[in-house]
Amino acid sequence: MATRNRTLIFRKYRDALKSVRVPTSSSPSTSSVGGVGGGGPVIELASTSLLNPNRKYAPLSTEDPGAFTVGLPPAWVDVSEEIAANVQRARMKMVELAKAHAKALMPSFGDGKEDQRTIEGLTQEITGLLRKSEKQLKRLAAAGPSEDSNVRKNVQRSLATDLQNLSMELRKKQSTYLKRLRQQNEGQDGDDLEMNLNGGRSIIDDDNLDDMVFNEHQMAKLKKSEAFTVEREREIQQASKCSWPFVVESVNELAQIMKDLSVLVIDQGTIVDRIDYNIQNVATTVEEGLKQLQKAERTQKRGGMVMCATVLVIMCAVMLILLILKTILF
Amino acid sequence: MVLVSAARDYVNRMLQDISGMKVLILDSQTVSIVSVVYSQSELLQKEVFLVELVDSISKSKESMSHLKAVYFLRPTLENIQHLRRQLANPRFGESHLFFSNMLKDTQIHILADSDEQEVVQQVQEYYADFVAIDPYHFTLNIPSNHMYMLPAVVDPPGLQQFCDRIVDGISTVFLALKRRPVIRYQRTSDIAKRIAQETSKLMYQQESGLFDFRRTEISPLLLIVDRRDDPVTPLLNQWTYQAMVHELIGIHDNKVDLSSTGKLPKDQQEVVLSSEQDAFFKANMYENFGDIGMSIKRMVDDFQQVAKSNQNIQTIEDMAKFVDSYPEYRKMHGNVSKHVTLVTEMSKIVGERRLMLISEREQDLACNGGQVAAFEAVANLLNNESVSDIDRLHLVMLYALRYEKESPVQLMQLFNKLASQSPKYKPGLVQFLLKQAGVDKRTGDLYGNRDLLNIARNMARGLKGVENVYTQHQPLLFQTMESIIKGRLRDVDYPFVGNHFQQGRPQDVVIFIVGGTTYEESRSVALQNASNSGTRFILGGSVVLNSKRFLKDLEEAQRIAKSSTNVV
């Protein structure tokens, strides 16, 4: 893939012309040959330490100092950065959650209640972060068809896509974990039963002299295995019960989030995903907006409702006066 | 993948090294170039939060210094002027300039002069000056396409502009592929010769340093042919999916505009038909209409199954599964309704215009012999009330192209009948077509009746019978490609430029059709490439034709030719 860099020639011309234009000025020329200006790298590095290196929302313009007025970015950029930071935090917590899931699935002694609690805690944290981000996302919307509003809309879309992907990932992780958990418990249960039965059978095979004693032994063993089974079942149910209402709740929440987000997220492959369509649409939305405003103005001026209400009020007042007159006169 | 991936790589490189929020500024041509290979959601991932056209961006005065500007423009006079104004009053933090073709030194000078505030960080040439609509098919979307039919004396600057645009486009294809080709052109076409020579001059003399790539054993081949060598293909009705949509409705930059077809919901009025993004389309774009109907039915059945299972939500698990699969469900729904709408619309048009009947005649005229039978058939159809004017015109043109010399009296009869029945018909159009693309002007063996081998082949085919009457036509391009593969492209018909020479058979071939390509031809190329013959073909043209566009160019050229002769 061939390209050609004309920056050097460009800079050469620019410097030559500058010295011709303003021979007395001593403004510093850009020294670095790369893409970023002089003051840039410092600002870039500062912001990267705060945010994920893949998402550099470097707000301040990276200009040569003194070249022209450095404008501050508008306030909504802060909101978008906050959302991005939350998304990043949620992502990190998901990694932790994956680890906790793996740990809980490993066979271990003890009842693993602590693992359950950490998992629940993490999941709740993540869902909370996603919900908060989604609420903040609504604040990014702007009114009026301006270039700034387009930028905001696009930032909104991009963050909405990230949020949706995260929530889907969370759902998938949850469901695989629960599935595996249930498989594990059932497997254990089956194994225990088998072991007990085998144990019981071997005793039957070996000891066949004393039936009475044996029967008691056998009965005791069976009873014990029964109790064991019941206990295990209860434990499974408890584990599921702990999870199920939680699952229902989180499914509800995530469904709500996804419904809200799906309005914002662009469906890939559709016409809305085309750059030329979006450029055209800017022009048409401006016109549409104007038409809507005019229509609204007209409807308001006619104000059928307002007239109706006024007429009714006047009639009420007239009736009231007539009533008073009636009581006074008669 | 070749062309599309090359264009995508360029756009990726433009955006990846620039951090922070960006605005992408394009001109009316580069919008097409970028839109067919890059989607809005991908731009958002690269933090491009605004896309603007260079002429509209000058109108606003808002300062947005928190955005960095990435310009991707063609190096034309207008764009340089726009840039001058914007650099003098910069609205954005930084500016990065990318041009889709080679800049002249004077242009760099002008830009450097106006960059008083030193906002420009880099100036690069990224050679993506073609619209890559399919992996092996590109176009240049030239508006003044009719120029190729006019002699040079009529409008020298217009013709120069036309040729320049083509040379620019072709050279960037080779720069993107990093190869320098050997050039051949169609002998009988002056404009093909001119373009071939100018391209050769650019690649071998003017910018030879830029084109000096690692030489492989066998250089690739650039073949420049003229549309008028095969005027039949654009006039025929098509029955394979992509070609048919373009012929009946119209595809522009992989978008189909359905707004004229009646009441559709707002988000369905324009749809995207891109083989890169739509798996169903990719699998079916070259299939004929009957098979498409079946595939769509299968797709609808699958979708109904999914929809039914989604309605049957009883347990929490089902609910969870539904929430997980909702985005995919939505995408499937959109895709299904898009294809169903397209096919419904096309079926409606086929019914209205009686295209099955007409197309059978057209294919006969294009492929089989028998002048007497053909004349009768065409005369009958001309008399038929339900045949539309445009189809009558097609039939007469196809008849005239084939039987130009055989029975002038009958030909005259058809012309008169056509003129009397079609009120909008511009008289002399068919004669103009014959003058441009008649049998004397053509090089290739369009009807397979010039050399013995082709006649034998035709007879064999006639005896064997065809699989599908409606798709029996093979464009002339197919024969050209076969000759290239066998290394038997005749020097007499397709000479080399200058002292180029090629030994052996080329492995990469770019065929450029001056005057426009058709989707039938791109299908031929794609099928040829899929057959792994060891040679890879890429097809390009000044526009993508359908019969409507071809006739429009013809009419425009006729009008200009007439007015210029009047002046002279």
Interface residues (C-beta under 8 A of the other chain):
Chain A: M1 A2 T3 R4 N5 R6 T7 I9 F10 R11 Y13 R14 L17 K18 R21 S29 T30 G35 V36 G37 E44 R55 K56 Y57 A58 P59 L60 S61 T62 E63 D64 A67 F68 T69 V70 G71 L72 P73 P74 V77 S146 E147 D148 N150 V151 N154 V155 R157 S158 T161 Q164 M168 R171 K172 S175 W244 V247 V248 V251 L254 A255 M258 S262 V265 I266 D267 Q268 G269 T270 I271 V272 D273 R274 I275 D276 Y277 N278 I279 A283
Chain B: A6 D9 Y10 R13 D17 I18 S19 G20 M21 V23 L26 V31 S32 V34 S35 Y38 S39 Q40 S41 L43 L44 Q45 E47 V48 F49 L50 V51 E52 L53 S56 S60 E62 S63 M64 S65 H66 L67 K68 P90 G93 E94 H96 M102 L103 D105 I108 H109 L111 A112 D113 D115 E116 Q117 E118 V119 V120 Q121 Q122 V123 Q124 E125 Y126 Y127 L175 A176 K178 L210 F213 D253 K255 D267 E270 V271 V272 S274 Q277 D278 I316 M319 A320 K321 V323 D324 Y326 P327 R330 K331 G334 N335
